[in-house]
Amino acid sequence: MGKVTSLPNHVAIIMDGNGRWAERRSLPRLVGHRAGVKNIRPIIKALNKYGTAYVTLYAFSTENWNRPKDEVKGLFRLLEEMIDRESQELHKNGVRIRHIGSLEGLSPELQTSINKAVRLTEHNTGMTLGVAFNYGGRAEILDAVRRLMADGVPPQAIEEKMFGNYLHTAGLPDVDLVIRTGGEFRTSNFLIWQTAYSEYYFTPVLWPDFNEEELAKALETYSQRQRRFGALPAKAACSEKEP
């Protein structure tokens, strides 16, 4: 691996491929989801070592409700177990947990676990770990519009910064790097507003197999890209000014 010279401040991960990981091993899909949950800890630790300040994980989308009921229930149970097991350790390491999405429709037990973890870590000043659970980018934007209207904000007063404060990610910076595992090449309704100028890294590696070496590849690729945000590179801009 080459040297990583520029690191993203905010990394968002679409953790795809858990079910396929299990199916390739002739195992129930829920075993794959459990392996995926287990893989979160080492990746978070690795990103923390790199000094990444913000990490957002796509754990359950609003579209995932269309999966078989048993699989959905199993996913909820896994998340509840993970939160109860990991929140104290994350708290000790100064990690702040943010829930991104809606609590509506989740079991009372899961809602309690999420709220407890958020309250426990809300004053921590280390890495911010966002868990996008029961989240959809379009739903988030519609919800922001509805709340702006409910607050009586005049249309002419709405600008980008204000709008951002009505999103689930209020107070968080835009995403620098999106990593999607599992070989798919789509964003799946994930952080539509926040990833407008993000770099994307797609890998065929299934999430349970996405280890520190694979993470290093993603970060190295990011460091080699030139982020222009719609502008010309400095050198090109200077040459255009020449007579």
Secondary structure, DSSP 4 states (H G I P E B T S, - for coil): --------SEEEEE---HHHHHHTTT--HHHHHHHHHHHHHHHHHHHHHHT--EEEEEEEEGGGGGS-HHHHHHHHHHHHHHHHHHHHHHHHTTPEEEEES--TTS-HHHHHHHHHHHHHHTT--S-EEEEEEEE-HHHHHHHHHHHHHHTT--GGG--HHHHHTTSTTTTSPPPSEEEE-TT----TT-STTTTTT-EEEE-SS-GGG--HHHHHHHHHHHHTS---TTSPPHHHHHHHH--
